[in-house]
Amino acid sequence: MTGGRVLIVDDDDAVRTVVAHALRRAGHAVRTAASLADMARELRTHPPDVLVTDVVLPDGDGIDHAGRLAAERPDMPVIVLSARNTLTTAVRATEAGAYDYLPKPFDLDTLTRTVAAALARGGAAAEHVAVEEEQLPLIGRSPAMQDVYRVIARVISNDLTVLVSGESGTGKELVARAIHDLGARRAAPFVPINMAAIPRELIEAELFGHERGAFTGAAQRSAGRFEQAAGGTLFLDEIGDMPIEAQTRLLRVLQSGEFTTVGGARTIRADVRIVAATNRDLQQAVAAGQFREDLYYRLNVVPVALPALRERRGDIAELARHFLDRAAEAGLPRKTLDAEAVAALEAHDWPGNVRELENLLRRLAALSRDDRIGAAEVVATIGSVPAAAEALPDPGIEAAVRAMIERLAREEPRALDDGSLYDRVIGAVERPLIGAMLARHGGNQLRAARAIGLNRNTLRKRLDALGITPGARPSGSGEG
């Protein structure tokens, strides 16, 4: 359908004029209103095919009115415009039955296409879910985040499988939690599992549970994550690191909706919503034979692509304020940033993304002497800690530590309670670190010590304690 009747409701004269002009050029008959009262008169005297309304109006809330209209006129699509570009607004608009939500400033071509699509398809109402701003963890008003909000708003009323992609530290689990917390399954458990952190031989038991005696060390029955998440949401983090043999079993469960425990015979219904996440390009992994193509398509029903922080620098100031507030709530001194400090944050590339930014702000809150943080301190702090080391724990190291703990739990369970665990784990990491740096510097202990961040005497003591014999002796009297 083209050439429809459109009513535009906005208290800004300029917005009404520009939008009306664009829609008239597209062939629509356009009328305008500046308030809810004007809207009500127009709806009575000139009923439109599509309503385009702002949220904040002089005499009320456009979304609340859109909800009533959706119930009274389900055949009339409502498109919501708002300068309050948060996840709350997107969810409220969608749950009120709005056809679509467009954040201001919006692209006129996008609005024109949305109106045309609304005329062609008609409106659709949704079940209302109360949403409070402080309940929602995602922050940002950039166009890239608006796209994320719109997808979240559209999937909370159904059980479609969602695949969240993005670099480490972008907030993939926050998206999964928002989908769960705002959806119909919010009263049931949200159960996360990191596929990269589980030894491959334990993945099936972790996911599906095991029976007593199913394998060595299985002293009793244990429920897996599918059972733990019954009625709720199962979040499969780092799904791209799942071994290919475990992918096959997961695919069967997603296809059939049923599973059995390891060593069990009873069929259990998999009553969960699946949200998966990855920082890998799964299409490349499929091409390389590292990920099943059929599983990829089964997971990628609704894709959500999270932008890197460097791709939404306009959100950094708001995120920084939020993290400083959180630091103060956790007991750290309350701090603020001056304009130059914010500019310094916005100039950084943030390889560790939002996680790196949060860690930096917590460090500044703890260590800054002044209540107001300046640019020089921001720059110095960014340069003082390597971003990758601070913000991005290596998933391989994390997986190795978890594997070591799992092995000890099976083979030396007392080691988890006798106070030796810290020394065991640190020793396991320290030995290859020192050995690698000595090899890198040709056995020169002083250079290796400097690279690690130790003095030479401390390094020698650690070599003796760990029983490491350097492969080469230091050369030169100045560094012997």
Sequence and secondary structure as in RCSB ss.txt:
>XXXX:A:sequence
MTGGRVLIVDDDDAVRTVVAHALRRAGHAVRTAASLADMARELRTHPPDVLVTDVVLPDGDGIDHAGRLAAERPD
MPVIVLSARNTLTTAVRATEAGAYDYLPKPFDLDTLTRTVAAALARGGAAAEHVAVEEEQLPLIGRSPAMQDVYR
VIARVISNDLTVLVSGESGTGKELVARAIHDLGARRAAPFVPINMAAIPRELIEAELFGHERGAFTGAAQRSAGR
FEQAAGGTLFLDEIGDMPIEAQTRLLRVLQSGEFTTVGGARTIRADVRIVAATNRDLQQAVAAGQFREDLYYRLN
VVPVALPALRERRGDIAELARHFLDRAAEAGLPRKTLDAEAVAALEAHDWPGNVRELENLLRRLAALSRDDRIGA
AEVVATIGSVPAAAEALPDPGIEAAVRAMIERLAREEPRALDDGSLYDRVIGAVERPLIGAMLARHGGNQLRAAR
AIGLNRNTLRKRLDALGITPGARPSGSGEG
>XXXX:A:secstr
  S EEEEE S HHHHHHHHHHHHHTT EEEEESSHHHHHHHHHHS  SEEEEESEETTEEHHHHHHHHHHH TT
S EEEEES  SHHHHHHHHHTT SEEEESS  HHHHHHHHHHHHHH           GGG      SHHHHHHHH
HHHHHTTS   EEEE  TTS HHHHHHHHHHHSTTTTS EEEEEGGGS GGGHHHHHH B TTSSTT  S B  H
HHHTTTSEEEEETGGGS HHHHHHHHHHHHHSEE  BT  S EE   EEEEEESS HHHHHHTTSS HHHHHHHT
TEEEE   GGG GGGHHHHHHHHHHHHHHTTS   EE HHHHHHHHHS  TTHHHHHHHHHHHHHHH SSSEE H
HHHHHHHHHS HHHHH   HHHHHHHHHHHHHHHHH GGGGTSS HHHHHHHHHHHHHHHHHHHHTTT HHHHHH
HHT  HHHHHHHHHHHT   SS   SGGG 
